Each structure stands twice: as structure tokens, then as C-alpha cells.
Amino acid sequence: MSRRRLLLGILGAGGVATGATLVWAQPTYNSMPSHHDPITPEQCRLIRTVPDGRPVEPSRNPGARVFSDFHNDLEPLLKELQPIKKNFGISLIQPIHAAIYRWQMSYLKRPPPVNMLRVTGRPEHEQQRRPWGYGDTLDEAALPPAIKATADRIRAIPGLRLGRLRDVTINWRHSSFLRLDPHLDPAGDGENIFILSVDGPAVLTLCPHNWFKLTRWLSMLTFADEREQVKRESERSWTSQDIDVLLPAGSLLHISGDARWKWTHGTRLGVEAPDGSLLQWFGRPEERFGPTGERHSVVFAFAAPDE
């Protein structure tokens, strides 16, 4: 069966999403039970709707909380990350994918170098060294002191109820290449995902998974140039239902519930300034900042309590 015929079967004979498809794709906000206290307006302060930049109310929040002043002494942690990156860091971008990214960014005057470095206990690559393990075998005693102290600080946040630590991942990007396509973290990581922004600020965008898949199906019908699609998504975001989360240095994002299981998260490529630099935007395409020279983040994944 051709791609076009398959998509028409999903969307309807006229190539338009059917009522059932639209119901299936609708974003959800409070459809899953939570172990935590209700989300507060303060925890939504750095969360905005796209593309109008309106504040997100707790009732329309799928399960994202920002603790904006979580960590105010990041220098020891940043210093600790450097030898870990050197000894254990690995890029998961294969040469073929790097070539695709470069081609997709060819509309830019000064495309940034494709790069990423990751350290994690999660098994992801045959050449990977796993310094502290993963899941049921994660050894917290093997965590470096500043990372271990951060994990303990997360456990102590009032109103959250967490199970065992299942994963710790360090991510590093440089030269304003912050692109991270929408994705769901593996189920084995557990219920609770925490992203600590260590230095360079960034915007993490939550995207309703089914709505995103529907928009991708529709774009496939048009056989659009991938460069145009990446440019459009960078300038307008992935879907009209997206939610932006601003993560300045020292802030901590917690994702659980619908935001964990029914919404993807990612970071847009960014938009080009007149001088060719790459800028990020928050909520509204006009609200730009950057460029971001480099960015370190640490991701902590915890199980639900009593798992």
C-alpha cells in the first residue's frame, strides 16, 4: 500500500481528519492519577502556551512543574561534570543523521555544527561506558558528590512523592545547536522526569503526542520539503497545542502524569537573527533570546512511590 493510500485510510477518504481521529488526537491534561500535590500557579510561572504566549493555568497543565530557584550554587556541579564528560561522554548522532540535520538546516546563513554529548547509565550504544548503572541496578553510591546531593535535594521537594532513582543522564550541547526532536523518554526510566538546567538557558516544548502524530501525517500528504518543514517548526513550533517551558540556569522542570506519558518534549532548532546567529523563543515567536553558546543539563528519573 502506498504512503498516500495508508494516510487516507487513517484520515478519511477526503484526506481530512475525521471526527474520530480528532477526538483521538486531542491533548489531555488531567486524565492520569497523580501521587503529588496539585500543581500551583507559581510552578506554572515559566510555562506559556504557543504561539500566543499566554500563561498556563494549573487546570490546563498536563503535568509540568518548574522550580525556578531550585539550585543557586551551580559552580561545583558544573566543575564536576567536566571530567565525567571527558571520561564517559558519547555522541549518539550517527553520521547519516548528522548529514540529514545539516541538509535540513541548509536554509540558514550560518548553520550550527551538529553536536551532542551524553553520559547516562541507560544502555544506548555498544561503545558506551555506564558509570552508575540504570533502573533496578542503578548504584547511587557511584554517583559523584554534587550529582548525588542534587538527587537528594529533589527527593526533599515538598509535595512530591518519589520512588527509587532509576536514571541519571548528563547532556551537553554547544554552538547554539540545541535541537532535540519531540520524543517520549523510555518507560523504563520511570514515572518522574526532572531536568536541571545547569548553565545556558533553553526552552523545552511539550507537544501532545497524538496531535503531533496527526500533524506529521498531514504534512506527509503534502510531500513537503524537509527543510521547509524544519524552518516552519522552528518559527511556529510543532503544533498549535504546544506548551513552552523556560528553563534558566538553576531551574528544575518536573514532568509526570500526562506530560510524561501522553506529551512529547523537545527543543526547537531556533530562528535566525539578522546577523546569522541562532536564537530561541519562549511562548511567542517574537520573544527571543540567545544565542546560547553551550548548555549543560542533568536529567534525573525516579520511579513512582512503592515501585
ChimeraX attribute file (.defattr): number of C-alpha atoms within 10 A of each C-alpha:
attribute: neighborCount
match mode: 1-to-1
recipient: residues
	/A:1	5
	/A:2	7
	/A:3	11
	/A:4	15
	/A:5	14
	/A:6	12
	/A:7	19
	/A:8	18
	/A:9	12
	/A:10	16
	/A:11	20
	/A:12	15
	/A:13	12
	/A:14	9
	/A:15	15
	/A:16	14
	/A:17	20
	/A:18	14
	/A:19	11
	/A:20	9
	/A:21	16
	/A:22	15
	/A:23	12
	/A:24	12
	/A:25	18
	/A:26	15
	/A:27	23
	/A:28	18
	/A:29	18
	/A:30	16
	/A:31	11
	/A:32	14
	/A:33	9
	/A:34	16
	/A:35	13
	/A:36	14
	/A:37	10
	/A:38	13
	/A:39	18
	/A:40	13
	/A:41	15
	/A:42	14
	/A:43	18
	/A:44	20
	/A:45	17
	/A:46	23
	/A:47	29
	/A:48	23
	/A:49	23
	/A:50	23
	/A:51	20
	/A:52	13
	/A:53	17
	/A:54	13
	/A:55	18
	/A:56	20
	/A:57	17
	/A:58	19
	/A:59	13
	/A:60	13
	/A:61	20
	/A:62	27
	/A:63	23
	/A:64	23
	/A:65	25
	/A:66	25
	/A:67	19
	/A:68	21
	/A:69	11
	/A:70	18
	/A:71	16
	/A:72	11
	/A:73	10
	/A:74	15
	/A:75	12
	/A:76	11
	/A:77	17
	/A:78	15
	/A:79	11
	/A:80	15
	/A:81	21
	/A:82	11
	/A:83	10
	/A:84	15
	/A:85	16
	/A:86	11
	/A:87	11
	/A:88	15
	/A:89	21
	/A:90	19
	/A:91	14
	/A:92	14
	/A:93	14
	/A:94	9
	/A:95	10
	/A:96	9
	/A:97	12
	/A:98	14
	/A:99	13
	/A:100	14
	/A:101	19
	/A:102	17
	/A:103	13
	/A:104	18
	/A:105	21
	/A:106	13
	/A:107	14
	/A:108	17
	/A:109	14
	/A:110	13
	/A:111	20
	/A:112	19
	/A:113	14
	/A:114	20
	/A:115	17
	/A:116	18
	/A:117	18
	/A:118	20
	/A:119	24
	/A:120	23
	/A:121	21
	/A:122	22
	/A:123	12
	/A:124	12
	/A:125	11
	/A:126	6
	/A:127	8
	/A:128	18
	/A:129	18
	/A:130	17
	/A:131	19
	/A:132	18
	/A:133	20
	/A:134	22
	/A:135	19
	/A:136	13
	/A:137	12
	/A:138	20
	/A:139	16
	/A:140	19
	/A:141	9
	/A:142	11
	/A:143	16
	/A:144	15
	/A:145	14
	/A:146	17
	/A:147	20
	/A:148	15
	/A:149	13
	/A:150	17
	/A:151	20
	/A:152	12
	/A:153	12
	/A:154	18
	/A:155	16
	/A:156	12
	/A:157	12
	/A:158	9
	/A:159	11
	/A:160	16
	/A:161	18
	/A:162	21
	/A:163	16
	/A:164	18
	/A:165	24
	/A:166	25
	/A:167	26
	/A:168	29
	/A:169	16
	/A:170	21
	/A:171	20
	/A:172	20
	/A:173	20
	/A:174	18
	/A:175	17
	/A:176	25
	/A:177	24
	/A:178	27
	/A:179	17
	/A:180	14
	/A:181	14
	/A:182	20
	/A:183	13
	/A:184	15
	/A:185	15
	/A:186	9
	/A:187	10
	/A:188	15
	/A:189	20
	/A:190	21
	/A:191	22
	/A:192	22
	/A:193	22
	/A:194	21
	/A:195	21
	/A:196	24
	/A:197	26
	/A:198	24
	/A:199	20
	/A:200	20
	/A:201	23
	/A:202	25
	/A:203	22
	/A:204	22
	/A:205	28
	/A:206	29
	/A:207	26
	/A:208	28
	/A:209	21
	/A:210	20
	/A:211	24
	/A:212	22
	/A:213	14
	/A:214	21
	/A:215	15
	/A:216	14
	/A:217	19
	/A:218	17
	/A:219	14
	/A:220	14
	/A:221	14
	/A:222	9
	/A:223	9
	/A:224	10
	/A:225	11
	/A:226	15
	/A:227	18
	/A:228	13
	/A:229	15
	/A:230	20
	/A:231	20
	/A:232	13
	/A:233	16
	/A:234	20
	/A:235	20
	/A:236	20
	/A:237	26
	/A:238	25
	/A:239	19
	/A:240	16
	/A:241	16
	/A:242	23
	/A:243	29
	/A:244	27
	/A:245	25
	/A:246	22
	/A:247	25
	/A:248	18
	/A:249	22
	/A:250	20
	/A:251	21
	/A:252	24
	/A:253	22
	/A:254	22
	/A:255	23
	/A:256	24
	/A:257	21
	/A:258	22
	/A:259	27
	/A:260	22
	/A:261	19
	/A:262	21
	/A:263	28
	/A:264	21
	/A:265	24
	/A:266	19
	/A:267	21
	/A:268	27
	/A:269	23
	/A:270	28
	/A:271	21
	/A:272	20
	/A:273	15
	/A:274	8
	/A:275	8
	/A:276	13
	/A:277	19
	/A:278	26
	/A:279	20
	/A:280	26
	/A:281	22
	/A:282	26
	/A:283	26
	/A:284	18
	/A:285	18
	/A:286	13
	/A:287	11
	/A:288	16
	/A:289	14
	/A:290	16
	/A:291	18
	/A:292	20
	/A:293	15
	/A:294	15
	/A:295	20
	/A:296	20
	/A:297	24
	/A:298	22
	/A:299	19
	/A:300	22
	/A:301	27
	/A:302	25
	/A:303	22
	/A:304	18
	/A:305	12
	/A:306	8
	/A:307	10
